Amino acid sequence: MELALHETLEVQEMAAFRTISLTKSNMMLLLVSDEGLKEILRLDVQMSTRALHELKEIMEKAQMQEEGK
């Protein structure tokens, strides 16, 4: 999978957003006392972590193909 420059930048932007979201949700988990809200934050942490792994895989595949040229 070869990514164009603008696609690479978009993937990096999505990864940055998810990283910020993950950090914020982890910090909020320490401060929140409502169990319902904690569960929402835990789900956000799981989804952000999964998304970051997927974005990392996309970038690694694109980099491997670029190096193979």
Residue frames relative to the residue before (quaternion, step in Angstrom):
aa qw qx qy qz dx dy dz
M 1.0000 0.0000 0.0000 0.0000 0.00 0.00 0.00
E 0.1304 -0.7939 0.5927 0.0390 3.51 -0.54 1.20
L 0.1982 -0.7874 0.5762 0.0935 3.56 -0.85 1.01
A 0.4214 -0.6555 0.5616 0.2780 3.52 -1.10 0.75
L 0.6993 -0.4781 0.3218 0.4228 3.55 -1.25 0.40
H 0.6858 0.4801 -0.3060 0.4534 3.61 0.83 -0.90
E 0.6269 0.5220 -0.3402 0.4677 3.60 1.10 -0.59
T 0.6228 0.5309 -0.3310 0.4699 3.57 1.03 -0.77
L 0.6642 0.4990 -0.3019 0.4676 3.56 0.94 -0.87
E 0.6426 0.5185 -0.3232 0.4624 3.58 1.02 -0.74
V 0.6362 0.5086 -0.3286 0.4782 3.59 0.99 -0.79
Q 0.6542 0.5027 -0.3139 0.4698 3.59 0.96 -0.81
E 0.6383 0.5211 -0.3204 0.4674 3.58 1.04 -0.75
M 0.6440 0.5045 -0.3178 0.4793 3.59 1.00 -0.80
A 0.6442 0.5155 -0.3212 0.4649 3.58 0.99 -0.79
A 0.6400 0.5147 -0.3280 0.4668 3.59 0.98 -0.77
F 0.6477 0.5162 -0.3168 0.4623 3.59 0.95 -0.87
R 0.6793 0.4886 -0.2921 0.4632 3.58 0.88 -0.94
T 0.6204 0.5377 -0.3410 0.4580 3.59 1.05 -0.70
I 0.6547 0.4949 -0.3063 0.4823 3.57 0.95 -0.86
S 0.6457 0.5221 -0.3127 0.4612 3.58 0.96 -0.88
L 0.6519 0.5192 -0.3029 0.4623 3.56 0.96 -0.89
T 0.6590 0.5045 -0.3019 0.4691 3.57 0.91 -0.90
K 0.6702 0.5042 -0.2967 0.4567 3.57 0.88 -0.94
S 0.6745 0.4927 -0.3021 0.4593 3.59 0.87 -0.90
N 0.6380 0.5188 -0.3254 0.4669 3.59 1.00 -0.76
M 0.6659 0.4908 -0.3024 0.4735 3.58 0.97 -0.81
M 0.6600 0.5130 -0.3067 0.4551 3.58 0.97 -0.85
L 0.5700 0.5973 -0.3804 0.4168 3.60 1.11 -0.61
L 0.6591 0.5145 -0.3034 0.4570 3.58 1.08 -0.69
L 0.7386 0.4446 -0.2131 0.4597 3.57 1.13 -0.66
V 0.6651 0.5306 -0.2957 0.4343 3.59 1.14 -0.63
S 0.2369 -0.7828 0.5593 0.1352 3.56 -1.00 0.81
D 0.5878 0.5830 -0.3670 0.4242 3.61 1.18 -0.47
E 0.4342 -0.7361 0.4600 0.2410 3.58 -0.66 1.13
G 0.6149 0.5481 -0.3520 0.4444 3.60 1.05 -0.65
L 0.6737 0.4767 -0.2833 0.4885 3.54 0.96 -0.89
K 0.6154 0.5412 -0.3504 0.4535 3.59 1.03 -0.71
E 0.6483 0.5166 -0.3232 0.4565 3.57 0.99 -0.81
I 0.6241 0.5228 -0.3327 0.4759 3.59 1.03 -0.77
L 0.6639 0.4986 -0.3010 0.4691 3.59 0.94 -0.86
R 0.6301 0.5246 -0.3347 0.4644 3.60 1.01 -0.77
L 0.6474 0.5079 -0.3149 0.4729 3.57 0.99 -0.83
D 0.6388 0.5188 -0.3251 0.4659 3.58 1.01 -0.78
V 0.6202 0.5309 -0.3351 0.4703 3.59 1.04 -0.76
Q 0.6660 0.4995 -0.3033 0.4636 3.59 0.91 -0.90
M 0.6814 0.4852 -0.2925 0.4634 3.58 0.88 -0.93
S 0.6576 0.5033 -0.3153 0.4635 3.59 0.95 -0.81
T 0.6384 0.5227 -0.3208 0.4651 3.57 1.00 -0.82
R 0.6588 0.5003 -0.3022 0.4736 3.57 0.94 -0.90
A 0.6571 0.5106 -0.3106 0.4594 3.59 0.94 -0.88
L 0.6490 0.5156 -0.3227 0.4570 3.59 0.96 -0.80
H 0.6336 0.5146 -0.3358 0.4701 3.59 1.01 -0.72
E 0.6567 0.5067 -0.3098 0.4648 3.58 0.97 -0.85
L 0.6578 0.5010 -0.3108 0.4687 3.58 0.95 -0.84
K 0.6213 0.5355 -0.3349 0.4638 3.57 1.06 -0.75
E 0.6483 0.5161 -0.3153 0.4625 3.58 0.97 -0.83
I 0.6281 0.5341 -0.3286 0.4606 3.57 0.99 -0.83
M 0.6863 0.4814 -0.2834 0.4658 3.57 0.86 -0.96
E 0.6504 0.5133 -0.3244 0.4564 3.60 0.97 -0.79
K 0.6471 0.5089 -0.3214 0.4679 3.61 0.97 -0.82
A 0.6565 0.5057 -0.3089 0.4667 3.57 0.95 -0.88
Q 0.6584 0.5048 -0.3117 0.4632 3.59 0.98 -0.82
M 0.6423 0.5189 -0.3277 0.4591 3.59 0.96 -0.81
Q 0.6720 0.4801 -0.3102 0.4708 3.58 0.94 -0.77
E 0.6216 0.5328 -0.3386 0.4638 3.57 1.06 -0.70
E 0.6702 0.4902 -0.2972 0.4713 3.59 0.99 -0.82
G 0.6573 0.5370 -0.3008 0.4348 3.57 1.15 -0.61
K 0.5143 0.6576 -0.4095 0.3677 3.58 1.25 -0.20
